[in-house]
């Protein structure tokens, strides 16, 4: 029993250590993001550079779009309304969901063909936009000089510095 207790304690200690390391990694990633999206772009803008070759690194500024449609229902509705307003309706995907019990696969197939008309089941329409599709749509609008309601869409738009080591 003592050996089992020791192994269990070791597992718990490893779990704690992993949790602490994951928190540290998250913190380091946030710091790196701040440097890449705020500090370095601001510094490079101050000297009017889009690309810099240093002794050991090459830095280049590029535009970035990041984020996804919000999960919170009201914010989600605002995001889809904003997309519709700016011509993004075609990138919105609609899913029709119906709740069935286990083992009703055949019925699910029939419901997909004739949802409420034939079965009287309540169906829910779920809208979504894949993040990469949203990013591409936003980048295209920005290239065309068109406005983007970034706050409504739950996206961030800005400049990011790419840093690579020289060979």
C-alpha positions in Angstrom: 0.0 0.0 0.0 2.9 2.3 0.8 4.2 1.9 -2.8 0.8 2.8 -4.2 0.7 5.9 -2.0 4.1 6.9 -3.2 3.2 6.5 -6.9 -0.1 8.4 -6.3 1.9 11.2 -4.6 4.3 11.3 -7.5 1.4 11.5 -10.0 -0.1 14.4 -8.0 3.3 16.2 -7.9 3.7 15.7 -11.6 0.2 17.0 -12.3 1.0 20.1 -10.1 4.3 20.7 -12.0 2.6 20.3 -15.4 -0.1 22.8 -14.4 2.5 25.3 -13.2 4.5 24.9 -16.4 1.4 25.3 -18.6 0.6 28.5 -16.7 4.1 29.7 -17.3 4.0 28.9 -21.0 0.7 30.8 -21.3 2.3 33.8 -19.6 5.4 33.6 -21.9 3.2 33.4 -25.0 1.3 36.5 -23.9 4.6 38.4 -23.3 5.8 37.3 -26.8 2.5 38.4 -28.4 2.8 41.8 -26.7 6.3 42.2 -28.1 5.4 41.0 -31.6 2.1 43.0 -32.0 2.8 46.1 -29.9 6.3 47.0 -29.0 8.3 45.9 -32.0 5.7 47.3 -34.6 5.7 50.6 -32.7 9.5 50.7 -32.6 9.7 49.9 -36.3 7.1 52.5 -37.1 9.1 55.1 -35.2 12.1 54.6 -37.5 9.9 54.1 -40.6 11.0 50.5 -41.3 9.0 47.6 -42.5 12.0 45.3 -42.6 15.2 45.4 -40.6 18.3 43.2 -40.9 20.2 43.1 -37.7 23.4 41.2 -36.8 21.6 37.9 -35.9 17.9 38.6 -36.9 15.7 39.7 -39.7 12.5 41.5 -38.7 9.6 42.2 -41.0 6.2 43.8 -40.4 3.1 42.1 -41.8 -0.6 42.6 -41.3 -2.4 40.1 -39.1 -6.0 39.2 -38.4 -6.8 37.1 -35.4 -9.9 35.9 -33.6 -13.2 34.2 -34.2 -16.9 34.8 -34.0 -17.8 35.3 -30.3 -19.5 32.4 -28.4 -21.8 34.6 -26.2 -25.2 34.6 -27.9 -25.8 38.4 -28.1 -22.3 39.1 -29.2 -22.6 36.3 -31.7 -25.8 37.8 -33.2 -24.1 41.2 -33.5 -21.2 39.6 -35.3 -23.4 37.9 -37.8 -25.4 41.1 -38.3 -22.1 43.0 -38.8 -21.0 40.4 -41.4 -24.2 40.7 -43.3 -23.9 44.5 -43.3 -20.5 44.4 -44.9 -21.2 41.8 -47.5 -20.0 38.7 -45.6 -23.3 36.8 -45.7 -21.9 34.2 -48.1 -19.2 33.1 -45.7 -21.7 32.3 -42.9 -22.4 28.6 -42.7 -25.7 27.5 -41.3 -26.2 24.1 -39.5 -29.6 22.7 -38.7 -29.5 20.7 -35.5 -32.2 18.3 -34.3 -32.1 16.5 -30.9 -32.6 12.8 -31.2 -32.2 9.9 -28.8 -29.5 7.3 -29.0 -29.9 4.8 -31.8 -32.0 7.0 -34.1 -29.5 7.3 -36.9 -32.0 6.3 -39.6 -34.5 8.7 -38.2 -31.8 11.4 -38.2 -31.3 10.9 -41.9 -35.0 11.2 -42.6 -35.3 14.3 -40.4 -32.4 15.9 -42.4 -34.6 15.5 -45.5 -37.8 16.8 -44.0 -37.1 18.2 -40.5 -40.3 19.6 -38.9 -42.7 19.0 -41.7 -42.6 15.2 -41.4 -41.6 14.7 -37.8 -42.7 17.7 -35.8 -39.3 18.0 -34.2 -37.9 21.3 -33.1 -34.9 22.2 -35.2 -32.3 24.9 -34.4 -30.3 26.8 -37.0 -26.7 27.3 -35.9 -24.6 29.8 -37.7 -20.9 29.7 -37.9 -17.9 31.0 -39.8 -14.6 29.1 -39.8 -11.9 31.4 -38.3 -9.6 31.0 -41.4 -12.4 32.0 -43.7 -13.2 35.0 -41.5 -9.5 36.1 -41.4 -9.3 35.8 -45.2 -12.5 37.8 -45.6 -11.2 40.6 -43.3 -7.8 40.7 -45.0 -9.5 41.1 -48.4 -11.7 44.0 -47.1 -8.6 45.6 -45.6 -6.7 45.3 -48.9 -9.7 47.0 -50.6 -9.7 49.8 -48.1 -13.1 48.8 -46.8 -14.2 49.2 -43.2 -14.1 46.2 -40.8 -16.2 46.2 -37.5 -13.5 44.3 -35.7 -15.1 44.7 -32.3 -18.4 43.2 -33.5 -16.7 40.4 -35.2 -14.5 39.4 -32.3 -11.3 39.9 -34.3 -8.1 41.8 -33.8 -6.4 43.5 -36.8 -3.0 45.0 -36.6 0.6 44.6 -37.5 2.9 41.8 -36.3 6.6 41.6 -36.4 8.1 38.4 -37.7 11.5 37.6 -36.3 13.7 35.0 -37.8 17.3 34.1 -37.1 19.8 34.7 -39.9 21.3 31.5 -41.3 
